[in-house]
Amino acid sequence: MALMCVSTVQAKLSFKQYNDVLDTIYKKYNPIYLKAQAKFIIKRSWEIDKVNAKARLNGNEWIIDMMGGYPKHDKATIDGFIAFTCHEIGHHFGGFPYWSEPNALWASAEGQADYFVTTKCLRYLWENEDNKSATLNKVIEPLIFSRCSEVYSNEKDYHLCVRSTQASREMLAPIAYNYDKISVTTPYTWVTTFTFVNQHPGYQCRLDTFFQGALCPIDYREDFDNEDETIGACSRLNGQVQGSRPRCWFLPRGF
């Protein structure tokens, strides 16, 4: 599932940082892949100067291709790159809804892979990190602080919510042509009449998805289901509006 293809040459992350991030993610996620009876492979292509990544299957090999263009982009950050990698893992473990193309029926939809980033992946990777310190020198929209504080009374969970939302916003910087215009304060108001499964939602809608995922208090250990949209997620079907998948790309069953 490709994100975007754009040539770039200016490095933001070093080669070592690129490898350190992928080494850490491999170490954390390899047991989960093994539990799924899959061989986790991160194909590293630092030499390919395209802002691109994709997830794929080859038999029992579950592969994410991480090219060099994204970490080399002058707007890339380490946290953004971690979120970028989480999105690709989300195609493997994001659950329902799935792509509808015959060769990609196994892959969670783009919007669902985004939702996975902040509901599951970053929480798992950063649950024991000093997330408060990780955001001290960042310019963060005030609404992120206020909404996260409304949902999470526990300080640890609050700072994880803030960092995850900020990281996912940073993830969009190298790929969003209108990055300076997207904000958590201006959520997309258009309501879809169908679920996007074979395409990326717009960048504002993607940010909305990341933010809502961070605001969903469901335990990250509760996996998403292959068919039931309410399992492992906040859902309008359960009366949960905050934290649920945004209506700019997702149509709940029965709506």
Backbone torsions as a table, in degrees:
resi	resn	phi	psi	omega
1	MET	NA	103.9	-173.8
2	ALA	-81.2	147.7	177.1
3	LEU	-93.5	-49.1	-175.9
4	MET	-176.0	155.2	177.2
5	CYS	-127.1	110.8	178.6
6	VAL	-143.5	133.0	179.0
7	SER	-73.3	144.1	177.8
8	THR	-156.7	150.3	-178.1
9	VAL	-129.4	-20.3	-175.1
10	GLN	-80.4	124.2	-175.5
11	ALA	-83.0	135.4	171.5
12	LYS	-109.3	-48.2	172.4
13	LEU	-94.4	143.5	175.7
14	SER	-77.5	166.2	176.8
15	PHE	-59.4	-38.6	178.7
16	LYS	-65.7	-43.6	178.7
17	GLN	-62.3	-42.1	176.9
18	TYR	-56.4	-48.9	-179.7
19	ASN	-69.7	-37.6	179.1
20	ASP	-61.7	-43.3	178.3
21	VAL	-60.9	-48.3	-176.9
22	LEU	-69.3	-34.2	175.6
23	ASP	-62.3	-44.7	-179.0
24	THR	-64.2	-44.6	-179.3
25	ILE	-66.2	-38.9	178.2
26	TYR	-61.7	-45.5	-178.2
27	LYS	-61.5	-39.2	-178.5
28	LYS	-74.0	-40.2	-172.3
29	TYR	-93.3	-17.2	-178.5
30	ASN	-56.0	-42.7	177.4
31	PRO	-60.6	-32.4	179.4
32	ILE	-70.7	-39.3	176.0
33	TYR	-65.6	-41.8	179.1
34	LEU	-61.7	-38.5	178.1
35	LYS	-62.9	-30.6	177.3
36	ALA	-85.5	8.2	-178.9
37	GLN	59.7	39.3	179.6
38	ALA	-124.7	152.2	175.0
39	LYS	-97.3	116.5	-178.0
40	PHE	-82.8	123.5	179.0
41	ILE	-127.8	125.9	170.7
42	ILE	-105.6	109.8	177.9
43	LYS	-86.2	117.6	-175.7
44	ARG	-100.7	123.5	-178.2
45	SER	-131.6	63.6	-179.6
46	TRP	-56.6	-31.3	-175.2
47	GLU	-73.7	-14.0	-179.9
48	ILE	-88.4	111.0	-173.8
49	ASP	-88.9	62.2	174.4
50	LYS	-128.5	140.2	176.4
51	VAL	-80.2	88.0	-169.6
52	ASN	-156.5	152.0	172.4
53	ALA	-158.8	157.9	178.0
54	LYS	-156.0	156.1	174.5
55	ALA	-112.2	146.5	179.5
56	ARG	-157.2	168.5	176.1
57	LEU	-121.0	145.6	172.0
58	ASN	-139.9	87.8	-173.1
59	GLY	66.6	-126.7	178.8
60	ASN	-90.4	6.7	174.8
61	GLU	-87.9	118.2	177.5
62	TRP	-105.0	113.3	-165.6
63	ILE	-116.0	139.9	165.2
64	ILE	-120.4	129.2	178.9
65	ASP	-96.7	115.7	-177.0
66	MET	-113.6	100.7	-177.7
67	MET	-81.5	169.9	-171.6
68	GLY	-86.4	-13.3	-175.0
69	GLY	-64.9	-38.9	-178.0
70	TYR	-65.2	-54.0	-179.5
71	PRO	-65.0	-20.9	178.2
72	LYS	-84.0	-12.5	-176.9
73	HIS	-65.0	143.0	-174.8
74	ASP	-71.1	-8.1	176.1
75	LYS	-105.6	3.7	-178.2
76	ALA	-75.9	145.0	173.3
77	THR	-126.6	163.0	179.1
78	ILE	-62.6	-46.8	-180.0
79	ASP	-63.7	-39.0	177.9
80	GLY	-63.6	-38.0	178.7
81	PHE	-68.5	-35.8	176.0
82	ILE	-63.1	-44.9	177.8
83	ALA	-63.4	-39.6	178.1
84	PHE	-58.7	-42.5	178.5
85	THR	-69.9	-39.0	176.8
86	CYS	-58.4	-37.9	178.8
87	HIS	-57.8	-42.1	-180.0
88	GLU	-67.7	-40.1	175.7
89	ILE	-62.4	-32.2	178.5
90	GLY	-61.7	-26.8	175.3
91	HIS	-67.4	-27.9	178.2
92	HIS	-83.4	-37.2	-170.4
93	PHE	-122.1	7.9	-175.0
94	GLY	-76.6	-15.0	178.7
95	GLY	70.4	-157.1	-176.8
96	PHE	-68.5	141.5	0.9
97	PRO	-86.4	160.5	-177.2
98	TYR	-112.6	161.4	169.5
99	TRP	-58.0	152.7	179.5
100	SER	-108.0	-3.4	178.2
101	GLU	-72.0	138.8	-173.7
102	PRO	-53.2	-34.6	-177.8
103	ASN	-89.6	5.7	-177.0
104	ALA	-138.7	27.3	-177.7
105	LEU	-65.7	-19.5	-179.7
106	TRP	-79.1	-16.6	-167.9
107	ALA	-92.9	127.5	173.0
108	SER	-60.8	144.2	-178.7
109	ALA	-58.7	160.2	-177.2
110	GLU	-58.9	-46.1	179.4
111	GLY	-62.9	-36.5	179.0
112	GLN	-70.2	-36.7	175.9
113	ALA	-63.4	-35.0	174.7
114	ASP	-66.1	-44.7	-179.5
115	TYR	-60.9	-36.1	178.3
116	PHE	-62.5	-33.9	-176.2
117	VAL	-54.5	-49.6	-173.9
118	THR	-97.8	-20.4	177.5
119	THR	-82.7	-30.1	-172.4
120	LYS	-124.7	-60.9	-165.4
121	CYS	-65.1	-54.7	-177.6
122	LEU	-66.4	-31.8	177.0
123	ARG	-65.6	-40.5	179.3
124	TYR	-67.6	-43.8	-177.5
125	LEU	-70.1	-34.3	-170.2
126	TRP	-112.3	11.4	-174.7
127	GLU	-59.8	-27.6	-178.8
128	ASN	-112.3	15.0	-179.5
129	GLU	-89.1	162.9	174.1
130	ASP	-84.9	80.7	-172.8
131	ASN	-72.4	-25.0	175.8
132	LYS	-64.4	-48.9	-179.9
133	SER	-64.2	-32.0	-176.9
134	ALA	-66.7	-17.8	-178.0
135	THR	-112.7	3.2	-172.3
136	LEU	-59.7	-38.2	-175.3
137	ASN	-100.9	18.7	-178.7
138	LYS	-103.7	149.2	174.4
139	VAL	-89.0	110.1	-173.4
140	ILE	-119.8	135.6	-180.0
141	GLU	-62.3	132.3	-176.9
142	PRO	-56.0	-31.4	-178.7
143	LEU	-62.7	-29.3	177.8
144	ILE	-62.9	-44.7	178.8
145	PHE	-62.0	-45.9	-174.3
146	SER	-69.4	-42.5	-179.1
147	ARG	-68.7	-40.4	178.9
148	CYS	-64.2	-36.8	179.9
149	SER	-70.1	-29.4	177.5
150	GLU	-67.1	-33.9	-175.0
151	VAL	-89.3	-39.0	-171.4
152	TYR	-117.2	112.3	176.2
153	SER	-82.6	-24.2	177.3
154	ASN	-75.4	127.4	-175.3
155	GLU	-60.0	-39.0	179.9
156	LYS	-61.9	-46.3	179.7
157	ASP	-66.9	-36.4	178.9
158	TYR	-61.1	-50.1	-177.7
159	HIS	-67.6	-31.4	175.9
160	LEU	-67.0	-39.4	176.5
161	CYS	-61.0	-45.7	-179.9
162	VAL	-62.7	-49.2	-177.5
163	ARG	-64.6	-41.5	-178.5
164	SER	-64.2	-42.7	178.5
165	THR	-64.5	-44.8	179.7
166	GLN	-63.6	-41.4	179.7
167	ALA	-62.0	-41.5	-179.0
168	SER	-70.3	-32.3	174.2
169	ARG	-66.0	-43.3	177.2
170	GLU	-63.0	-31.7	178.6
171	MET	-56.9	-35.1	-175.7
172	LEU	-77.3	-19.2	-173.2
173	ALA	-54.7	-45.3	-178.9
174	PRO	-74.9	-12.7	-173.2
175	ILE	-117.9	-17.4	-176.2
176	ALA	-91.8	117.1	-179.8
177	TYR	-65.9	-25.3	-178.8
178	ASN	-111.0	34.7	-173.5
179	TYR	-54.9	-40.4	-177.0
180	ASP	-68.2	-13.1	-177.0
181	LYS	-103.1	-8.4	-179.9
182	ILE	-93.2	144.2	-173.9
183	SER	-158.6	151.3	175.5
184	VAL	-68.9	-14.6	179.6
185	THR	-85.2	-8.7	-178.1
186	THR	-126.9	61.3	-178.8
187	PRO	-59.3	149.6	-179.4
188	TYR	-66.9	131.5	-174.8
189	THR	-98.1	-11.9	-179.7
190	TRP	-67.9	137.7	-179.0
191	VAL	-112.2	121.1	-176.8
192	THR	-77.1	154.5	175.4
193	THR	-103.5	5.2	176.7
194	PHE	-153.5	160.2	178.2
195	THR	-86.8	128.5	176.0
196	PHE	-72.0	119.4	179.2
197	VAL	-119.8	-27.4	-175.6
198	ASN	-111.8	16.3	-179.0
199	GLN	-152.7	158.3	175.9
200	HIS	-75.4	138.8	166.9
201	PRO	-66.5	168.9	175.7
202	GLY	-63.8	164.1	-173.1
203	TYR	-65.0	-38.4	176.7
204	GLN	-64.1	-40.9	177.9
205	CYS	-63.0	-36.8	178.4
206	ARG	-66.1	-42.1	177.0
207	LEU	-63.0	-40.5	176.7
208	ASP	-58.2	-40.5	-179.6
209	THR	-65.2	-45.6	177.9
210	PHE	-59.0	-45.9	-176.5
211	PHE	-64.6	-45.8	178.9
212	GLN	-64.0	-37.1	176.5
213	GLY	-60.7	-41.9	178.7
214	ALA	-66.0	-27.9	-177.8
215	LEU	-89.4	-0.4	177.6
216	CYS	-87.4	117.9	-173.7
217	PRO	-83.6	7.1	178.4
218	ILE	-62.5	137.1	-179.0
219	ASP	-58.5	131.9	-178.6
220	TYR	-63.2	-18.2	-179.9
221	ARG	-75.7	-14.0	177.0
222	GLU	-84.6	103.3	-174.8
223	ASP	-65.0	154.2	170.5
224	PHE	-69.7	154.9	-179.8
225	ASP	-96.8	160.7	179.0
226	ASN	-78.4	-17.9	-176.1
227	GLU	-134.1	-36.5	-174.4
228	ASP	-90.7	110.6	-175.6
229	GLU	-68.8	-13.8	-176.8
230	THR	-86.9	-19.0	-175.7
231	ILE	-79.0	127.4	178.0
232	GLY	77.6	3.7	-173.8
233	ALA	-136.6	161.5	164.8
234	CYS	-80.7	140.1	-173.5
235	SER	-143.9	138.4	174.0
236	ARG	-62.0	-25.0	178.6
237	LEU	-67.1	-20.4	176.2
238	ASN	-103.4	12.7	-179.9
239	GLY	80.6	13.0	-179.3
240	GLN	-100.8	112.9	176.8
241	VAL	-93.6	-54.8	176.2
242	GLN	-65.3	131.6	179.8
243	GLY	92.0	-8.4	-178.8
244	SER	-87.5	165.2	178.3
245	ARG	-61.8	130.5	-176.9
246	PRO	-63.6	146.8	179.8
247	ARG	-73.8	-4.0	176.6
248	CYS	-71.9	-14.2	175.1
249	TRP	-138.6	-17.5	-172.6
250	PHE	-117.7	131.3	176.8
251	LEU	-109.9	107.7	178.6
252	PRO	-61.6	149.8	179.1
253	ARG	-62.8	134.0	179.7
254	GLY	90.2	-7.8	179.2
255	PHE	-87.9	NA	NA
